[in-house]
Structure formats: structure tokens, C-alpha cells
Amino acid sequence: MLSLEQVQDFCNMHDYDIRKSKNGRWIDQKCTPDVVWSIADFVLYYVDNVKDTFSAKDIWRSDYANETIAETYSKPGVTETAAQNEYDKVFSQPLCMLCAAGILKDISHRADRHLYIVESREVLEYIARNDLCSLRFLQIYIENTLKDSGLWPFFEEFFFKQDKTSFSKLKNAFIDFYHNFTPIQKEYEPKRIFTKVLNPLAAKYNKLGTSSGKLSTNIITRAELMYNRDNFRDVYRDKPRNITRKEWLEKNPDIDIRNGYFEQMMSRTKRELKDFMERSRNNLSELSQFSKAHSGEEINVPATQIHHIFPKNEFPEIMHYLENMIALTPNQHFSFAHPKNNTQIIDFDSQKELLIAKACSIEYNLKNEEDKIYDFSRFLNVLRVGWDDESVLEIPDNSFVEVMHEISLHYA
């Protein structure tokens, strides 16, 4: 897995000057972090399981997309007429952007039909990891494009002044640039694209951006950048502490948290963990490797099972976190993690051991392995959600000793 610095190096190697390319579609309205992540995941699955070349419609009509897309975006299925125009944009615009960035290559040489191949597998895998990685790529790509195109000084001035005058100056400069250097001449299109350019950078630098065509009144947050703006903190804000998240959702059936989106991300994350275990951990169980109580147990049995430490049906907001998944042998999964082979039961003594093993696995990865796939702050968030305890977020960065103490304390 590439590091953020390597993604930056990749973008630095390319000339994204729009004055040369004349490409007004280097980014577009549907190029939000979650959509770009989702399409990147679809593309990787397609080239791995179908064929190397593909069009937007190939990805659009693929089995994997059909299985997940309706729930992912809370819209009709991809074959339904009512969604045709929307899906065309959702699939084609990110593919055009990935092509402009040098991640895909258009080999059709036709304006009316694009046929792509993957040019940079590693960067595409980075984007397909999750919507946060997708956002980080977008922020680098957008800033590099603005600098290569001579537009960065206007953005830099706005981020410094943060007032209506600098905002108006920036927006007008952006629209004029489009009219002067791209085929896009209509007024409304550059304005719509402007939002997708400014706000990811505003979120990166913790600044005001744009909202409804005007200077935003608040600093732009990551949630505002998404096509799907689900906020689990809002969903569970009024939940009494004495009932579970699952019970709360059952009592509030009108809440739409778009599980399909997180199901797709979970599927991607499971594949990532399995691939990592095969290439870096000899496919050995994390419980066998990192738990003293299970050290050496079933050491030669492949870890074919991916188990959610905190169940996905009760904690959907962390179902896709690598830090909430642990690779186990079948026996460990169905006899230890789920006593008596009952997948509806979670044994808390087992959960404690699994969290200790996962914490050790994460610590080892962050301190000893070049291929770093975990994030300490995300592990704390898993504990926060699983325990419904905000205080764990106060644990200092990479303080695994304190994490172990909190785990022991919680299950005492």
C-alpha cells in the first residue's frame, strides 16, 4: 500500500496544467471522495475478475456494482430508467478524472466512447481503500492541478483572507479561467465544479469554503464533501444509553443510514485484510500470533475467517474499519469468538482477548512493518463506538500501553 508521500510523488510527476490540456473535465460534480472511492473499488474488482479493458457502462453494468450500488447511493438499481442519467454521471465523471490524473488511460481515442485500462494500479488501490484515502488523493490532485495551471495564488489569497471580497475574486477568476482555457463556456458548469475544487482544500486547511454558491459561514468539514452525508453521531444522538444501537434502529425504522455504502466498504476492507495476511503474515491467525493465551495454537492452520470484534449489525458505523476486523482460523471463529458456533452470540471474555490480540497486531504493524495498513486513531474510534465511551479518544497517540490498560479495565 502506498504512503501519502508516494501519492504526492505520483502527482508531482505529472503535468496537470489545464492551459495545455484544455480539459475542463479534470474534475466534475460527482467526483466526491465517497463516489471516487466506490468507483475505484468497482474498477479494481472488474479488472481482477472480468477483463483489463472497460468502459463506464461496463463498470456500471457489472455484477458487483449491481449488487451494491442501489443501497450505496439510495437510488434505484442501475438498470432502472429513472436512474440512467444520474448513474451515467456517477460512473463516467470519476473515470474521466482518474484518466486525467494518469491513473487510468483512455485507449479508445474517441470522443464519444471511452475505453480505459489501469495505468497506475498502486494509486488506484490507495484510493479504493476507503473514502478518507480517496479524499487525501483528491486534495493532492486538486492542489497540484491548481499550481500547475497558475490558479493557486487566488486560492492561497482566499485561504489567508477568508472574506467575501477574496471569495468573489477567487470564484470569478475560476470561471474566467474555464472560459478562457476550456471548451466549457456556460456560466453554471464552472460554478458547480468550483465547489468540488474549493471545498476539499478548505477541509484540508480547516478553512471556510463555499455553500450554496456563497462564502460558507462555517469551516468545511469532511462530512460536507460526501455524496452521501450520513452522520452516525446524529443518528444516535438521542439514543438512551441503556439500549443498544440495534434496538435504537429497530425502534426508529425511518432512519436511513445507507448500509449499502458501508457494506461495500466492508467488502473492500475484508479483501484488503486477507491480502495483507497472505503477503505479510504468512496467512497466520492474529489470535495465534498476538495472544499469549493462544500463542502457538493452530499455528499452521490458515486464517480464512474475518471476524468483526464489535458486531456489524449492532455497530454499522465501524463495520468497515480494518481495526474492527481480525483474521482467525475457522475453529477460532466459530468456537472461540462465537461460542457453540452461534454467530448471534458474542462472548465478552473472548471479545477482550480479541481486542488485546488486535491491539498487538496493530502495534506490530505500525512499529515494524513497511506495509502499514492500520491507524491508531481509527482503533480508538472503534473502542469509542464499541464501548460507547468518548473518553478513550483522549488516549495519547500510539500509547498502546494505555490502550491495554483501558481494555483490561473495561472488561474487569
WOCORQUI-V405730 format. One record per backbone hydrogen bond with DSSP energy under -1.0 kcal/mol. CO is the residue of the C=O (numbers start at 1). NH is the residue of the N-H. E is the energy in kcal/mol with one decimal. If there is no record, write none. Layout:
# WOCORQUI-V405730
[[CO & NH & E] [CO & NH & E]]
This chain:
# WOCORQUI-V405730
[[3 & 7 & -1.7] [4 & 8 & -2.2] [5 & 9 & -2.2] [6 & 10 & -2.1] [7 & 11 & -2.1] [8 & 12 & -2.3] [9 & 13 & -1.3] [11 & 14 & -1.3] [17 & 20 & -1.1] [17 & 21 & -2.1] [18 & 22 & -2.8] [22 & 24 & -1.1] [28 & 31 & -1.8] [30 & 32 & -1.7] [32 & 36 & -2.9] [33 & 37 & -2.1] [34 & 38 & -2.3] [35 & 39 & -2.7] [36 & 40 & -2.2] [37 & 41 & -2.1] [38 & 42 & -2.1] [39 & 43 & -2.5] [40 & 44 & -2.3] [41 & 45 & -2.1] [42 & 46 & -2.3] [43 & 47 & -2.7] [44 & 48 & -1.6] [45 & 49 & -1.4] [46 & 50 & -3.0] [54 & 116 & -3.5] [55 & 59 & -1.8] [56 & 60 & -2.6] [57 & 61 & -2.5] [62 & 66 & -2.4] [63 & 67 & -2.0] [64 & 68 & -1.2] [65 & 69 & -3.3] [68 & 72 & -2.5] [69 & 73 & -2.3] [70 & 75 & -1.5] [77 & 80 & -1.8] [80 & 83 & -1.4] [81 & 84 & -1.4] [83 & 87 & -2.8] [84 & 88 & -2.1] [85 & 89 & -1.4] [86 & 90 & -2.4] [87 & 91 & -2.3] [88 & 92 & -2.3] [89 & 93 & -1.8] [91 & 95 & -1.3] [92 & 96 & -2.4] [93 & 97 & -2.1] [94 & 98 & -2.8] [95 & 99 & -1.8] [96 & 100 & -2.3] [97 & 101 & -1.9] [98 & 103 & -2.4] [98 & 104 & -1.6] [99 & 102 & -1.3] [103 & 119 & -2.5] [103 & 120 & -2.3] [105 & 117 & -1.7] [115 & 107 & -3.2] [116 & 54 & -1.9] [117 & 105 & -2.5] [120 & 124 & -1.8] [121 & 125 & -2.5] [122 & 126 & -1.8] [123 & 127 & -2.3] [124 & 128 & -2.3] [126 & 129 & -1.1] [130 & 134 & -1.9] [131 & 135 & -2.0] [132 & 136 & -2.4] [133 & 137 & -2.3] [134 & 138 & -2.5] [135 & 139 & -2.5] [136 & 140 & -1.8] [137 & 141 & -3.1] [138 & 142 & -3.0] [139 & 143 & -1.9] [140 & 144 & -2.5] [141 & 145 & -2.2] [142 & 146 & -2.4] [143 & 147 & -2.3] [144 & 148 & -2.9] [145 & 149 & -1.8] [146 & 151 & -2.3] [146 & 152 & -1.3] [151 & 154 & -1.1] [151 & 155 & -1.1] [152 & 156 & -3.0] [153 & 157 & -2.2] [154 & 158 & -1.8] [155 & 159 & -2.6] [156 & 160 & -1.3] [157 & 161 & -2.7] [158 & 162 & -2.9] [163 & 167 & -2.0] [164 & 168 & -2.6] [165 & 169 & -2.2] [166 & 170 & -2.2] [167 & 171 & -2.8] [168 & 172 & -2.4] [169 & 173 & -2.0] [170 & 174 & -2.3] [171 & 175 & -2.2] [172 & 176 & -2.7] [173 & 177 & -2.2] [174 & 178 & -2.0] [175 & 179 & -2.2] [176 & 180 & -2.1] [177 & 181 & -2.4] [178 & 182 & -1.9] [188 & 192 & -1.9] [189 & 193 & -2.3] [190 & 194 & -2.2] [191 & 195 & -1.0] [193 & 197 & -1.0] [194 & 198 & -3.0] [195 & 199 & -1.9] [198 & 202 & -2.3] [199 & 203 & -2.5] [200 & 204 & -1.7] [201 & 205 & -2.3] [202 & 207 & -3.0] [207 & 220 & -2.2] [209 & 216 & -2.2] [211 & 214 & -1.8] [214 & 211 & -2.7] [222 & 225 & -1.5] [223 & 226 & -1.2] [231 & 235 & -1.9] [232 & 236 & -2.1] [236 & 239 & -1.2] [240 & 243 & -1.3] [244 & 248 & -2.1] [245 & 249 & -2.4] [246 & 250 & -2.0] [247 & 251 & -1.9] [252 & 255 & -1.7] [258 & 261 & -1.3] [259 & 263 & -2.7] [260 & 264 & -2.3] [261 & 265 & -1.9] [262 & 266 & -2.4] [263 & 267 & -2.5] [264 & 268 & -2.1] [265 & 269 & -2.4] [266 & 270 & -2.7] [267 & 271 & -1.8] [268 & 272 & -2.0] [269 & 273 & -2.6] [270 & 274 & -2.5] [271 & 275 & -2.4] [272 & 276 & -2.4] [273 & 277 & -2.6] [274 & 278 & -1.8] [275 & 279 & -2.3] [276 & 280 & -2.6] [277 & 281 & -1.0] [277 & 283 & -3.4] [281 & 284 & -1.9] [283 & 303 & -2.2] [285 & 289 & -1.9] [286 & 290 & -2.4] [287 & 291 & -1.2] [294 & 297 & -2.1] [296 & 299 & -1.2] [298 & 301 & -1.6] [302 & 304 & -1.6] [305 & 328 & -3.0] [307 & 326 & -2.1] [311 & 315 & -2.0] [315 & 318 & -1.7] [316 & 319 & -1.1] [318 & 321 & -1.2] [321 & 324 & -1.5] [322 & 325 & -1.7] [324 & 309 & -2.5] [326 & 307 & -2.6] [327 & 286 & -2.3] [328 & 305 & -2.4] [329 & 333 & -2.3] [330 & 334 & -2.7] [331 & 335 & -1.9] [332 & 337 & -2.9] [333 & 338 & -1.3] [334 & 341 & -1.6] [338 & 341 & -1.5] [339 & 342 & -1.6] [342 & 345 & -1.7] [347 & 351 & -2.6] [348 & 352 & -2.0] [349 & 353 & -1.8] [350 & 354 & -2.6] [351 & 355 & -2.3] [352 & 356 & -2.2] [353 & 357 & -2.5] [354 & 358 & -2.5] [355 & 359 & -2.7] [356 & 360 & -2.2] [357 & 361 & -2.3] [358 & 362 & -2.8] [359 & 363 & -2.5] [360 & 364 & -2.6] [361 & 365 & -2.0] [362 & 366 & -2.6] [363 & 367 & -2.0] [364 & 368 & -2.3] [365 & 369 & -1.2] [370 & 372 & -1.5] [375 & 379 & -1.6] [376 & 380 & -2.1] [377 & 381 & -1.8] [378 & 382 & -2.0] [379 & 383 & -2.1] [380 & 384 & -2.6] [381 & 385 & -2.5] [382 & 386 & -2.9] [383 & 387 & -2.5] [384 & 388 & -1.1] [384 & 389 & -1.7] [390 & 393 & -1.6] [391 & 394 & -1.9] [392 & 395 & -1.7] [396 & 399 & -1.8] [398 & 400 & -1.5] [399 & 403 & -1.6] [400 & 404 & -2.5] [401 & 405 & -1.9] [402 & 406 & -2.4] [403 & 407 & -2.4] [404 & 408 & -2.4] [405 & 409 & -2.4] [406 & 410 & -2.6] [407 & 411 & -1.8]]
